[in-house]
Amino acid sequence: MPFRWSPREHLSLGMYILKWLCLATPVAAVIGSACALFLWLLERATQLRIETPWLLFLLPVAGAGISILYSRVGHVSEGGNNLLMDAIHGHEDADSGIIIPRRMAPLILLATVTTHMFGGSAGREGTAVQMGGSIASTIGRWFRLSRVDMRTLLLAGIAAGFGGVFGTPLTGAVFAMEVLAVGRMNYDALIPCLIAAIIGDWACGVWGIHHDHYFISSAAADLGGAPLNWLLTAKVAIAAVAFGLVSAMFAEMIHGIHHIFKRTIALPFLRPVIGGLIVIGLVYLLGTRDYLGLGASSPTPGTVTIQSCFSPQGAHTWSWWWKLLFTAVTLGSGFKGGEVTPLFFIGAALGNTLGLLLGAPVDLFAGLGFIAVFAGAANTPLACTLMGIELFGSQYTLYFTIACFLSYLLSGYSGIYLSQRIGTPKLDGEHLPLGDSLRATRELRPGWGTYLARRRTKAAATFDRDKQTED
């Protein structure tokens, strides 16, 4: 075969890279700066909450204010991350008319900071992603971008927001491409997402924002350069099963609590009021405030945080469950914020417990839980594996991969983002409507009410049969 080369093809590719350097760079710089402002406000709000304990009693009032604000001003912004995904899917399939409103960015910023200031248990990823999508959509409309370019810019906005808020640019780029569909990557936006994630992280750092650092050391350090430890690998696989099941539990509890509140409380602003009262009740039931806010770190010694979970005595056996419950009530009742940082807390605390139970390095298992519970809940195993490498180092890559991939598989078709679509079924032979969302898939799955009804019907049939036999 003769040598063939097309200068025009490579010129087009070069122009494509130049185009997205010019488009994604300023957009990502703005998003990274917005993330810096958000993280600074979040730190101030958290410090104020710690210094002013009585603010917790205003949590129900703050929740009512957030609900009223969104009902009066927010409108479609209430959809959050799912609205952003629906808009991207709409641009992918056909022009759906879904527009990300400009007001989404300031609304979610204000609502999340308010949630944290008064003691709600929430995260920050959702806020960064929604700000990124809103800013990218606004700038895209200014430049009158085509439907295809707008979709790519929205993905770049997600990458910039995620990379900026966590300081993990490679993870941010892959997360944006992986999160849209279960089992499928969107490589068409690879370069724009990578550019945006790097610039978003850089812009956030320029403002002097420092991210939390976590370390896997002590006994786990000796395993880094050693050949594969089969006993440790088996323990990691066992832990991954628990990580996957807990990630599914987290997602289903948030959706379930939201559904219960929506069905039983007609007035929307009353839902976070009740949720806030439940959070206050849980605080006094447990006698601790460890599970409020982000939970990333604390100046108070003895507090259970993500940082403390990397030490053997840094968490209680059921710390993961209490953080899960606090977060599910907070977000399920209508407060605003992300799910990812609470997932880090839940995973690290669960890893701490499992490490002690299995006789494994606690800090390594805390790190595995940190990323693997997120992988199962968000259905993004590759992005979470890369996050482990970026945060903890590449010497544990194999264990990260096992934990994240098994957790992803065993979480089933649950997830924190209901607008995710089924790209590839997790098991061969599953008859699922490809292209449908997790929301539609969940509706096909029988709930507890259906299960109990079937059990009652079966019991009644057995009783009738036994009675007829006796007669």
C-alpha positions as CSV (number, residue, x, y, z in Angstrom):
1,M,0.0,0.0,0.0
2,P,1.5,3.4,-1.0
3,F,2.3,6.0,1.7
4,R,-0.7,8.3,2.1
5,W,-0.8,11.6,4.1
6,S,-3.4,14.3,4.0
7,P,-2.0,17.7,5.0
8,R,-5.6,19.1,4.9
9,E,-6.7,16.5,7.6
10,H,-3.9,17.5,10.0
11,L,-4.5,21.2,9.3
12,S,-8.1,20.7,10.3
13,L,-7.1,18.9,13.5
14,G,-4.7,21.7,14.3
15,M,-7.4,24.3,13.7
16,Y,-9.7,22.3,16.0
17,I,-7.2,22.4,18.8
18,L,-6.6,26.1,18.3
19,K,-10.3,26.8,18.3
20,W,-10.9,25.1,21.6
21,L,-7.8,26.6,23.1
22,C,-9.4,30.0,22.3
23,L,-12.9,29.0,23.5
24,A,-12.2,26.7,26.5
25,T,-9.4,28.7,28.1
26,P,-11.3,31.9,29.0
27,V,-14.4,30.0,29.9
28,A,-12.4,27.7,32.2
29,A,-10.6,30.6,33.7
30,V,-13.9,32.2,34.7
31,I,-15.2,28.9,36.1
32,G,-12.0,28.3,38.1
33,S,-12.2,31.8,39.5
34,A,-15.9,31.1,40.5
35,C,-14.8,27.9,42.2
36,A,-12.1,29.8,44.1
37,L,-14.8,32.3,45.3
38,F,-17.1,29.4,46.3
39,L,-14.4,27.5,48.2
40,W,-13.4,30.7,50.0
41,L,-17.0,31.4,51.0
42,L,-17.4,27.8,52.0
43,E,-14.4,28.0,54.3
44,R,-15.7,31.2,55.9
45,A,-19.2,29.7,56.3
46,T,-17.8,26.5,57.9
47,Q,-15.7,28.5,60.3
48,L,-18.6,30.7,61.3
49,R,-20.8,27.6,62.0
50,I,-18.1,26.1,64.2
51,E,-17.6,29.4,66.1
52,T,-21.4,30.0,66.4
53,P,-23.0,26.7,67.5
54,W,-26.5,28.2,67.8
55,L,-26.7,28.7,64.0
56,L,-27.7,25.1,63.8
57,F,-31.1,25.9,65.3
58,L,-31.8,28.2,62.3
59,L,-31.2,25.3,59.8
60,P,-35.0,24.8,59.3
61,V,-35.4,28.6,58.6
62,A,-32.5,28.5,56.2
63,G,-34.0,25.5,54.4
64,A,-37.4,27.3,54.0
65,G,-35.5,30.3,52.6
66,I,-33.7,28.2,50.0
67,S,-36.9,26.5,48.9
68,I,-38.8,29.8,48.6
69,L,-35.8,31.4,46.7
70,Y,-35.8,28.5,44.1
71,S,-39.6,28.5,43.7
72,R,-39.7,32.3,43.1
73,V,-36.5,32.8,41.2
74,G,-34.9,29.5,40.3
75,H,-37.6,27.7,38.3
76,V,-35.9,25.1,36.1
77,S,-32.6,25.6,38.0
78,E,-34.1,23.3,40.6
79,G,-33.1,20.4,38.3
80,G,-29.4,21.0,39.1
81,N,-26.9,18.5,37.7
82,N,-29.7,16.5,36.1
83,L,-30.9,19.5,34.2
84,L,-27.3,20.0,32.9
85,M,-27.1,16.4,31.7
86,D,-30.5,16.6,30.1
87,A,-29.3,19.7,28.2
88,I,-26.2,17.9,27.0
89,H,-28.2,14.9,25.9
90,G,-30.6,17.2,24.1
91,H,-27.8,18.8,22.1
92,E,-26.5,15.3,21.3
93,D,-29.8,13.8,20.0
94,A,-31.7,16.8,18.7
95,D,-32.3,20.4,19.7
96,S,-34.4,19.8,22.8
97,G,-34.7,23.5,23.7
98,I,-33.3,23.0,27.2
99,I,-31.3,26.0,28.1
100,I,-29.2,26.3,31.3
101,P,-30.2,29.6,32.9
102,R,-27.7,32.2,33.9
103,R,-29.2,32.4,37.3
104,M,-28.2,28.8,38.1
105,A,-24.6,29.8,39.1
106,P,-25.4,32.5,41.7
107,L,-28.4,30.6,43.0
108,I,-26.5,27.3,43.7
109,L,-23.6,29.3,45.1
110,L,-25.8,31.1,47.6
111,A,-27.9,28.1,48.5
112,T,-24.9,25.8,49.1
113,V,-23.0,28.3,51.3
114,T,-26.3,28.8,53.3
115,T,-26.7,25.0,53.7
116,H,-23.2,24.7,55.1
117,M,-23.3,27.8,57.3
118,F,-26.3,26.5,59.2
119,G,-25.2,22.9,59.5
120,G,-26.6,20.9,56.6
121,S,-24.6,17.8,55.6
122,A,-23.7,18.3,51.9
123,G,-20.8,18.6,49.5
124,R,-19.4,20.9,46.9
125,E,-19.1,19.0,43.6
126,G,-22.7,19.7,42.5
127,T,-22.2,23.4,43.1
128,A,-19.0,23.6,41.0
129,V,-20.5,21.5,38.2
130,Q,-23.6,23.6,38.0
131,M,-21.7,26.9,38.1
132,G,-19.5,25.5,35.3
133,G,-22.4,24.5,33.2
134,S,-24.2,27.8,33.7
135,I,-21.2,29.9,32.9
136,A,-20.3,27.8,29.9
137,S,-23.9,28.0,28.6
138,T,-24.0,31.7,29.1
139,I,-20.8,32.4,27.2
140,G,-21.8,29.9,24.5
141,R,-25.0,31.8,23.8
142,W,-23.1,35.1,23.7
143,F,-20.9,33.6,20.9
144,R,-24.0,31.9,19.2
145,L,-22.3,28.6,19.1
146,S,-23.7,25.7,17.1
147,R,-25.6,22.9,18.8
148,V,-22.5,20.6,18.6
149,D,-20.1,23.2,19.9
150,M,-22.5,24.2,22.7
151,R,-22.6,20.5,23.9
152,T,-18.8,20.4,23.9
153,L,-18.6,23.6,25.8
154,L,-21.0,22.4,28.4
155,L,-18.9,19.3,28.9
156,A,-15.8,21.5,29.2
157,G,-17.7,23.5,31.8
158,I,-18.3,20.4,33.9
159,A,-14.6,19.4,33.6
160,A,-13.4,22.9,34.6
161,G,-15.8,23.0,37.6
162,F,-14.8,19.5,38.9
163,G,-11.1,20.0,38.3
164,G,-11.1,23.4,39.9
165,V,-13.0,22.5,43.1
166,F,-11.1,19.3,43.9
167,G,-7.7,20.1,42.4
168,T,-7.7,17.0,40.2
169,P,-7.6,18.2,36.5
170,L,-7.2,14.7,34.9
171,T,-10.1,13.4,36.9
172,G,-12.2,16.4,36.0
173,A,-11.6,15.8,32.3
174,V,-12.4,12.1,32.4
175,F,-15.4,12.6,34.8
176,A,-17.0,15.0,32.3
177,M,-16.8,12.4,29.5
178,E,-17.7,9.4,31.6
179,V,-20.6,10.7,33.7
180,L,-23.2,11.2,30.9
181,A,-23.8,7.5,30.3
182,V,-23.3,4.3,32.3
183,G,-20.6,2.2,30.6
184,R,-19.8,4.6,27.8
185,M,-17.2,7.3,27.3
186,N,-17.7,10.4,25.1
187,Y,-14.3,11.0,23.5
188,D,-15.6,13.6,21.1
189,A,-14.9,16.3,23.7
190,L,-11.5,14.9,25.0
191,I,-9.3,17.9,24.1
192,P,-11.7,20.6,25.2
193,C,-12.4,18.8,28.5
194,L,-8.7,18.4,29.2
195,I,-7.9,22.0,28.4
196,A,-10.8,23.2,30.5
197,A,-9.9,21.0,33.5
198,I,-6.3,22.1,33.5
199,I,-7.1,25.8,33.2
200,G,-9.9,25.6,35.8
201,D,-7.6,24.0,38.3
202,W,-4.9,26.6,37.5
203,A,-7.2,29.5,37.8
204,C,-8.5,28.3,41.2
205,G,-5.0,28.0,42.4
206,V,-4.0,31.5,41.2
207,W,-6.4,32.9,43.8
208,G,-4.5,31.2,46.6
209,I,-7.0,28.4,47.2
210,H,-5.4,25.3,48.7
211,H,-7.1,21.9,48.5
212,D,-7.2,19.2,51.1
213,H,-4.3,16.7,51.0
214,Y,-4.7,13.1,52.0
215,F,-1.9,10.6,52.5
216,I,-1.5,6.8,52.5
217,S,1.5,6.0,54.5
218,S,2.6,3.8,57.5
219,A,2.1,0.0,56.9
220,A,0.7,0.6,53.4
221,A,3.9,2.2,52.2
222,D,5.8,-1.1,52.1
223,L,3.3,-2.5,49.6
224,G,3.9,0.2,47.0
225,G,6.8,-1.3,45.1
226,A,6.2,-5.0,46.1
227,P,4.7,-7.6,43.7
228,L,1.0,-8.1,43.9
229,N,-0.1,-9.2,47.4
230,W,-2.8,-11.8,46.8
231,L,-4.1,-11.8,50.3
232,L,-4.4,-8.0,50.3
233,T,-6.0,-8.2,46.8
234,A,-8.7,-10.6,48.2
235,K,-9.3,-8.2,51.1
236,V,-9.6,-5.3,48.7
237,A,-12.2,-7.2,46.6
238,I,-14.2,-8.0,49.8
239,A,-14.2,-4.4,50.7
240,A,-15.2,-3.4,47.2
241,V,-18.4,-5.4,47.6
242,A,-19.3,-3.3,50.6
243,F,-18.3,-0.1,48.9
244,G,-20.6,-0.9,45.9
245,L,-23.6,-1.8,48.1
246,V,-23.2,1.3,50.3
247,S,-22.9,3.5,47.2
248,A,-26.3,2.1,46.0
249,M,-27.7,2.5,49.5
250,F,-26.6,6.2,49.5
251,A,-28.2,6.9,46.1
252,E,-31.5,5.1,46.9
253,M,-31.8,6.7,50.3
254,I,-31.5,10.2,48.8
255,H,-34.0,9.5,46.1
256,G,-36.3,7.6,48.5
257,I,-36.4,10.4,51.1
258,H,-37.0,13.0,48.4
259,H,-39.9,10.9,47.2
260,I,-41.4,10.5,50.7
261,F,-41.1,14.2,51.4
262,K,-42.7,15.1,48.1
263,R,-45.6,12.7,48.6
264,T,-46.3,13.5,52.2
265,I,-45.6,17.2,52.5
266,A,-47.6,19.3,50.0
267,L,-45.9,22.7,50.7
268,P,-42.4,22.6,49.2
269,F,-40.9,25.1,51.7
270,L,-42.0,22.8,54.6
271,R,-39.9,19.9,53.4
272,P,-36.4,21.4,54.3
273,V,-38.0,22.7,57.5
274,I,-38.8,19.1,58.6
275,G,-35.5,17.9,57.2
276,G,-33.6,20.5,59.2
277,L,-35.5,19.5,62.4
278,I,-34.5,15.9,61.8
279,V,-30.9,16.9,61.4
280,I,-31.0,18.8,64.7
281,G,-32.7,15.8,66.4
282,L,-29.9,13.5,65.1
283,V,-27.3,15.8,66.4
284,Y,-28.7,15.6,69.9
285,L,-29.5,11.9,69.7
286,L,-25.8,11.2,68.9
287,G,-24.4,14.0,71.0
288,T,-22.0,15.1,68.3
289,R,-21.8,17.5,65.4
290,D,-19.1,15.5,63.5
291,Y,-21.5,14.7,60.7
292,L,-22.5,18.3,59.8
293,G,-21.1,20.3,56.9
294,L,-18.4,18.9,54.6
295,G,-16.6,16.9,57.2
296,A,-13.3,17.2,55.3
297,S,-11.3,18.5,58.3
298,S,-11.8,20.1,61.6
299,P,-9.7,22.2,64.0
300,T,-11.2,20.4,67.0
301,P,-9.3,17.4,68.2
302,G,-11.2,14.1,68.3
303,T,-13.7,15.1,65.6
304,V,-14.4,12.4,63.0
305,T,-13.5,13.8,59.6
306,I,-12.2,12.5,56.2
307,Q,-8.7,13.4,57.4
308,S,-9.1,11.5,60.7
309,C,-10.4,8.3,58.9
310,F,-6.9,7.7,57.6
311,S,-5.7,6.8,61.1
312,P,-6.8,3.7,63.0
313,Q,-8.7,5.4,65.8
314,G,-10.0,8.2,63.6
315,A,-13.5,6.9,63.1
316,H,-16.2,5.0,64.9
317,T,-17.5,1.7,63.5
318,W,-20.8,3.3,62.3
319,S,-19.4,6.7,61.3
320,W,-20.1,5.9,57.7
321,W,-23.7,5.2,58.3
322,W,-24.4,8.4,60.3
323,K,-22.8,10.6,57.6
324,L,-24.9,8.8,55.0
325,L,-28.1,9.4,57.0
326,F,-27.3,13.0,57.7
327,T,-26.6,13.7,54.1
328,A,-29.6,11.7,52.8
329,V,-31.9,13.7,55.0
330,T,-30.3,17.1,54.1
331,L,-30.3,16.6,50.4
332,G,-33.4,14.5,50.2
333,S,-35.5,17.2,52.0
334,G,-34.4,20.0,49.6
335,F,-31.2,21.6,50.8
336,K,-28.6,22.3,48.2
337,G,-25.0,21.1,47.7
338,G,-23.1,18.2,46.2
339,E,-23.0,14.6,47.1
340,V,-19.3,13.8,46.3
341,T,-17.6,15.1,49.5
342,P,-20.0,13.2,51.7
343,L,-19.3,10.2,49.6
344,F,-15.6,10.7,50.3
345,F,-16.4,10.8,54.0
346,I,-18.7,7.7,53.9
347,G,-16.1,5.8,51.9
348,A,-13.2,6.7,54.0
349,A,-15.0,5.9,57.3
350,L,-16.3,2.6,55.9
351,G,-12.7,1.8,54.7
352,N,-11.4,2.6,58.1
353,T,-13.9,0.1,59.7
354,L,-13.2,-2.6,57.1
355,G,-9.5,-2.1,57.3
356,L,-9.6,-2.8,61.1
357,L,-12.0,-5.7,60.6
358,L,-10.0,-7.4,57.8
359,G,-6.6,-6.7,59.4
360,A,-5.5,-4.6,56.5
361,P,-3.7,-1.2,56.4
362,V,-6.4,1.3,57.6
363,D,-5.1,4.3,55.6
364,L,-5.0,2.3,52.4
365,F,-8.5,1.1,52.8
366,A,-9.7,4.6,53.8
367,G,-8.3,5.8,50.5
368,L,-9.9,2.9,48.6
369,G,-13.3,3.7,50.2
370,F,-12.8,7.4,49.5
371,I,-12.8,6.8,45.7
372,A,-14.7,3.5,45.4
373,V,-18.0,4.6,47.0
374,F,-17.9,7.6,44.7
375,A,-17.3,5.4,41.7
376,G,-20.3,3.2,42.5
377,A,-22.6,6.1,43.3
378,A,-21.7,8.2,40.2
379,N,-21.0,5.2,37.9
380,T,-17.6,6.7,37.0
381,P,-15.0,4.0,37.8
382,L,-12.3,5.2,35.4
383,A,-12.4,8.8,36.7
384,C,-12.3,7.7,40.3
385,T,-9.3,5.4,39.6
386,L,-7.5,8.4,38.2
387,M,-8.6,10.5,41.2
388,G,-6.9,7.9,43.5
389,I,-3.7,8.2,41.5
390,E,-3.8,12.1,41.5
391,L,-4.6,12.2,45.3
392,F,-2.6,9.3,46.7
393,G,0.0,8.3,44.2
394,S,0.4,5.7,41.4
395,Q,1.9,3.0,43.5
396,Y,-1.5,1.7,44.5
397,T,-3.1,1.9,41.1
398,L,-4.0,-1.8,40.9
399,Y,-5.8,-1.7,44.2
400,F,-7.6,1.5,43.2
401,T,-8.7,-0.2,40.0
402,I,-10.0,-3.3,41.6
403,A,-12.0,-1.3,44.2
404,C,-13.5,1.2,41.8
405,F,-14.4,-1.3,39.1
406,L,-16.0,-3.8,41.5
407,S,-17.8,-1.1,43.3
408,Y,-19.2,0.3,40.0
409,L,-20.4,-3.2,39.0
410,L,-22.0,-4.0,42.3
411,S,-23.8,-0.7,42.7
412,G,-26.2,-1.9,40.0
413,Y,-28.3,0.6,38.1
414,S,-28.5,3.0,41.1
415,G,-26.8,6.4,40.9
416,I,-26.9,9.9,42.3
417,Y,-27.5,11.3,38.8
418,L,-30.9,10.1,37.5
419,S,-30.3,11.7,34.1
420,Q,-27.4,9.4,33.3
421,R,-28.2,7.1,30.4
422,I,-27.6,3.4,30.0
423,G,-24.7,3.3,27.5
424,T,-23.7,-0.3,28.0
425,P,-25.4,-2.8,30.4
426,K,-23.2,-3.9,33.3
427,L,-24.0,-7.5,32.5
428,D,-24.5,-9.3,29.2
429,G,-28.0,-10.6,28.7
430,E,-29.7,-7.8,30.6
431,H,-32.7,-6.5,28.6
432,L,-32.5,-2.8,29.4
433,P,-33.7,0.0,27.1
434,L,-30.3,1.4,25.9
435,G,-30.3,5.2,25.9
436,D,-32.9,5.5,28.6
437,S,-32.0,7.3,31.8
438,L,-31.5,5.8,35.2
439,R,-34.7,7.5,36.2
440,A,-36.6,5.3,33.7
441,T,-34.6,2.2,34.6
442,R,-35.5,2.7,38.3
443,E,-39.2,2.9,37.5
444,L,-38.9,-0.6,35.8
445,R,-37.4,-2.0,39.0
446,P,-39.9,-3.2,41.6
447,G,-39.8,-1.3,44.9
448,W,-40.4,-2.6,48.4
449,G,-44.1,-2.0,48.1
450,T,-44.3,-4.3,45.0
451,Y,-42.1,-6.9,46.8
452,L,-44.3,-6.9,49.9
453,A,-47.5,-7.0,47.8
454,R,-46.1,-10.1,46.0
455,R,-45.2,-11.7,49.3
456,R,-48.7,-11.1,50.6
457,T,-50.3,-12.5,47.5
458,K,-48.1,-15.6,47.6
459,A,-48.8,-16.1,51.3
460,A,-52.6,-15.8,50.7
461,A,-52.4,-18.3,47.8
462,T,-50.5,-20.7,50.0
463,F,-53.0,-20.4,52.8
464,D,-55.9,-21.0,50.4
465,R,-54.2,-24.1,48.9
466,D,-53.5,-25.5,52.4
467,K,-57.1,-24.9,53.4
468,Q,-58.4,-26.6,50.4
469,T,-56.1,-29.6,51.0
470,E,-57.4,-29.9,54.6
471,D,-61.0,-29.7,53.4
